[in-house]
Each structure stands twice: as structure tokens, then as C-alpha cells.
Amino acid sequence: MKLYDPGTLKTFLTQHGITASKGLGQHFLCSRSAVESIVGATEGCSGILEIGPGPGVLTSPLSESSESMIALELDDRMIAALKDSAPKAEVLKLDALQADLPKLLSGLPEPRAIVSNLPYYITGPLVTRIAEARDHYSLAVLMMQKEVAHRIMAKAGNRNRGSLSVYLQSLFEISLVCHVAPSAFVPPPKVESTVLKFIPKELNVPIELQGKYFHLVRCSFAQPRKTLANNLVAAYRVDRETISSRIESVNLDEMIRPHDVPQEAWKLLAVAMADLILQ
């Protein structure tokens, strides 16, 4: 069913008595080029987990291109509609923020992918849940607000760079799939969207430090306008001289701001701070 066609989608929604819910942040994709780009990005994946399928604009072609597919949906109206638009998909009424994603993924054939048009109001928590399940899939294709995508992709020196940038770039190779204009949705949102592809990679941090690594990153960006040293002094409650010596030991200026720290330097900083972050 080609629900990416606006006319077909509107007819389908009317037939099922569906209107977009503002409370659930619903905007239904209706762009052939965007759908084809997203489906193409999952090429070769046998098992697919989709979060928030809505009426099934992506679910229909994804269920046809994969061997097995699970879709997580909370809206009863959508669950009923998905029986028509994507009969091959297994639809479960589950909240992705509460669901056991590793368990669900483990029940799918490999290689596996996660696909989601992320609801804007829970993008951060949902991306974190997806990242935490990274050992159980080969790639994730996620649509989000363009501004959030810019922050995620921001490199050192970019003021948009924050703890989320460092966190996700530490765990994934991230690439652009496509940009999606507001006119590609029914109803159109007020913002532009971007689709990113995430391929898990090894966290190149000593195993004993991995549990504290991201705490260090978050503390470093606690007050982004302050220097890295000031943030770390406040977080770890040690003297300035101690923190400055650790920062300088990894060839960083003690006056550097967190958004200017190169990605590869975070691992070195964690090692240099090991005795403090493991306390």
C-alpha cells in the first residue's frame, strides 16, 4: 500500500477515522523520496523493529523488504489501521520508553535495524534507549527535528556541540540519510526534519571506565559557556591545579571550553581522570 502518496494517505486515514493527535506529536510522513531513502538505508537487514509506525507509511514497505518485522505502537487507532496497511508486521502495543528493546530485537533475525520517526517531545530519552540497545542491532535509521540532528552531528569547535553529540559519536558512526521538509507530512510540523543513520561501533574506552565515561562527559557540559576546567572542578570537587594538570596532560589548553574538545580527546581525558571519576 503506497501511503506515501498524500491522496492515498488522506483517504486511508479517513476510512479508519484517524486524525493526527497533537498530544502524541503525530505528523504522518507522505513523501515517496523520503520513504524510499529510509527503506533504502535498511537494505540487507532481515529483522526490523519500528518505533511509532503510525498508519504504516514506512511499515508497509519495510515489512515487504524484510524477513520479519515488529512495530511498537501505543495508539489503538493505528494498531487497527496497521492490520490493513502492513499485515505482515507484528504490531505490539508497547511504550518504547518502557519496552525491553534488547529482548524484542533478539527475537528478530539478523542483521537487524531499528527505524523510527521519533516523536519530537521524547526524542532525547528515546534516542538514549535506542543507544543503550546498540549491541542488539546492526544499524538504526532515525528521523528527528533538524535542529536536534545538527546537535548530534556537531563536531568539535561547533557551539551546537553538547554532551549528546559526544555520547552518540562515541557509540556510533553517524551519517546523513536525507532532509525532510514540513510539506512532506500530514499535518505539516513547524520544523524541518532530518533522517540520520547510526552504525554501532566499539566504545574505545577502557572497560573499567565505561560506566563513568558518560558521566564525565555530562559533567563537562554542565554549564557549556564555562571552561572545561571550571565544570570539572565543580563536578569532582577538587582543586583547580589538579584538574588543570589532567587537562594539560592530554594536550588540551586548561581554558578550553567543552564544545572545543576533539572527539578522540574525551577517551584520553577519561583515562587521565580515572582516579577521580572512579571514586
ZAMARGU-4260 file (C-alpha; in steps of 0.2 Angstrom, whole numbers, plus 5000, padded with zeros to 4 digits):
<rodrens>
0) 5000/5000/5000 | 5008/5016/4994 | 5003/5028/5009 | 5017/5039/5004 | 5005/5047/4991
5) 4996/5061/5000 | 4980/5057/4992 | 4981/5039/4996 | 4986/5043/5014 | 4972/5055/5017
10) 4959/5043/5010 | 4966/5029/5021 | 4966/5040/5037 | 4948/5045/5033 | 4942/5027/5031
15) 4949/5022/5048 | 4943/5038/5056 | 4960/5044/5060 | 4966/5062/5064 | 4983/5067/5070
20) 4984/5068/5089 | 4994/5084/5095 | 4996/5076/5112 | 5005/5061/5104 | 5015/5073/5092
25) 5008/5064/5077 | 5014/5070/5059 | 5012/5057/5046 | 5025/5056/5033 | 5019/5056/5015
30) 5034/5058/5004 | 5039/5045/4991 | 5058/5051/4991 | 5059/5051/5010 | 5051/5034/5012
35) 5062/5026/4998 | 5078/5034/5006 | 5073/5027/5023 | 5069/5010/5016 | 5085/5010/5006
40) 5095/5014/5021 | 5090/4997/5029 | 5094/4987/5014 | 5101/4970/5018 | 5093/4969/5036
45) 5082/4954/5039 | 5074/4960/5055 | 5067/4977/5058 | 5060/4985/5074 | 5050/5001/5070
50) 5045/5013/5084 | 5029/5023/5082 | 5023/5016/5065 | 5008/5027/5064 | 4996/5022/5050
55) 5010/5012/5042 | 5018/5023/5029 | 5035/5016/5032 | 5029/4999/5040 | 5021/4993/5024
60) 5037/4994/5013 | 5048/4989/5027 | 5038/4973/5031 | 5039/4969/5012 | 5058/4971/5011
65) 5062/4962/5027 | 5060/4944/5033 | 5052/4949/5050 | 5046/4965/5057 | 5040/4971/5074
70) 5031/4988/5076 | 5028/4996/5093 | 5013/5007/5094 | 5003/5015/5108 | 4988/5022/5098
75) 4974/5009/5096 | 4968/5018/5081 | 4984/5015/5072 | 4985/4997/5078 | 4969/4994/5069
80) 4974/5003/5053 | 4991/4993/5053 | 4981/4977/5050 | 4976/4984/5033 | 4992/4994/5028
85) 5005/4981/5035 | 4998/4964/5038 | 5015/4956/5038 | 5021/4966/5053 | 5019/4960/5071
90) 5011/4975/5080 | 5013/4976/5098 | 5005/4989/5110 | 5020/4995/5120 | 5029/5011/5125
95) 5046/5011/5118 | 5052/5020/5133 | 5047/5006/5144 | 5049/4991/5132 | 5063/4978/5133
100) 5071/4983/5117 | 5086/4971/5118 | 5073/4956/5121 | 5062/4962/5106 | 5077/4964/5095
105) 5084/4947/5100 | 5068/4939/5093 | 5072/4945/5076 | 5083/4938/5063 | 5100/4946/5059
110) 5106/4958/5053 | 5093/4969/5062 | 5088/4988/5061 | 5078/5000/5071 | 5068/5013/5062
115) 5058/5027/5069 | 5051/5044/5065 | 5054/5050/5083 | 5041/5060/5092 | 5049/5077/5094
120) 5043/5078/5113 | 5053/5062/5118 | 5067/5062/5106 | 5081/5063/5119 | 5075/5049/5130
125) 5071/5038/5115 | 5087/5040/5107 | 5096/5036/5123 | 5085/5020/5125 | 5090/5015/5107
130) 5108/5019/5110 | 5108/5008/5126 | 5102/4993/5115 | 5116/4995/5102 | 5123/4978/5105
135) 5107/4970/5098 | 5106/4978/5080 | 5117/4982/5065 | 5110/5000/5062 | 5097/5012/5066
140) 5088/5024/5054 | 5080/5039/5064 | 5070/5054/5059 | 5071/5069/5071 | 5070/5088/5071
145) 5083/5095/5060 | 5090/5106/5075 | 5092/5090/5085 | 5101/5081/5071 | 5113/5096/5069
150) 5117/5095/5088 | 5120/5076/5086 | 5132/5078/5071 | 5141/5094/5078 | 5160/5092/5078
155) 5172/5100/5090 | 5173/5119/5088 | 5154/5120/5084 | 5144/5129/5098 | 5129/5117/5094
160) 5140/5103/5101 | 5135/5096/5118 | 5135/5080/5129 | 5123/5071/5117 | 5135/5074/5102
165) 5150/5067/5111 | 5139/5052/5118 | 5132/5047/5102 | 5148/5050/5092 | 5157/5039/5104
170) 5145/5024/5101 | 5141/5026/5083 | 5146/5031/5065 | 5133/5043/5061 | 5129/5049/5043
175) 5115/5059/5034 | 5101/5050/5025 | 5090/5064/5020 | 5082/5080/5025 | 5063/5081/5025
180) 5053/5097/5023 | 5037/5101/5033 | 5027/5099/5017 | 5031/5080/5017 | 5020/5077/5032
185) 5001/5077/5036 | 4999/5088/5045 | 5015/5098/5042 | 5025/5102/5058 | 5033/5119/5061
190) 5050/5112/5059 | 5061/5103/5046 | 5066/5085/5049 | 5082/5076/5046 | 5085/5057/5045
195) 5101/5050/5052 | 5109/5033/5050 | 5118/5026/5066 | 5130/5011/5064 | 5136/5005/5081
200) 5155/5005/5084 | 5166/4999/5099 | 5167/5012/5113 | 5186/5014/5113 | 5187/5017/5132
205) 5195/5005/5145 | 5181/4994/5151 | 5183/4999/5169 | 5180/5017/5165 | 5165/5014/5153
210) 5152/5015/5167 | 5159/5033/5172 | 5164/5039/5155 | 5147/5047/5150 | 5145/5054/5167
215) 5162/5063/5164 | 5155/5070/5148 | 5139/5076/5155 | 5148/5085/5169 | 5159/5093/5157
220) 5145/5101/5148 | 5135/5105/5164 | 5137/5124/5160 | 5143/5124/5142 | 5148/5143/5142
225) 5161/5139/5156 | 5178/5131/5153 | 5180/5113/5154 | 5191/5115/5170 | 5178/5125/5179
230) 5165/5112/5175 | 5176/5098/5181 | 5181/5107/5197 | 5163/5109/5202 | 5158/5091/5197
235) 5173/5082/5206 | 5176/5095/5220 | 5195/5095/5218 | 5206/5110/5217 | 5209/5119/5201
240) 5228/5114/5200 | 5223/5095/5200 | 5210/5097/5186 | 5221/5109/5175 | 5236/5096/5176
245) 5225/5082/5170 | 5218/5093/5156 | 5235/5098/5150 | 5242/5080/5151 | 5231/5076/5136
250) 5237/5091/5126 | 5222/5102/5129 | 5223/5120/5135 | 5216/5122/5153 | 5205/5136/5146
255) 5197/5126/5133 | 5178/5125/5133 | 5169/5108/5132 | 5162/5110/5114 | 5180/5113/5108
260) 5187/5096/5114 | 5190/5084/5100 | 5181/5068/5100 | 5196/5057/5102 | 5202/5068/5117
265) 5187/5063/5128 | 5194/5045/5130 | 5211/5052/5134 | 5204/5064/5147 | 5194/5049/5155
270) 5210/5039/5157 | 5219/5055/5164 | 5204/5057/5176 | 5202/5039/5181 | 5207/5040/5199
275) 5194/5055/5201 | 5180/5048/5191 | 5181/5030/5199 | 5179/5037/5217
</rodrens>
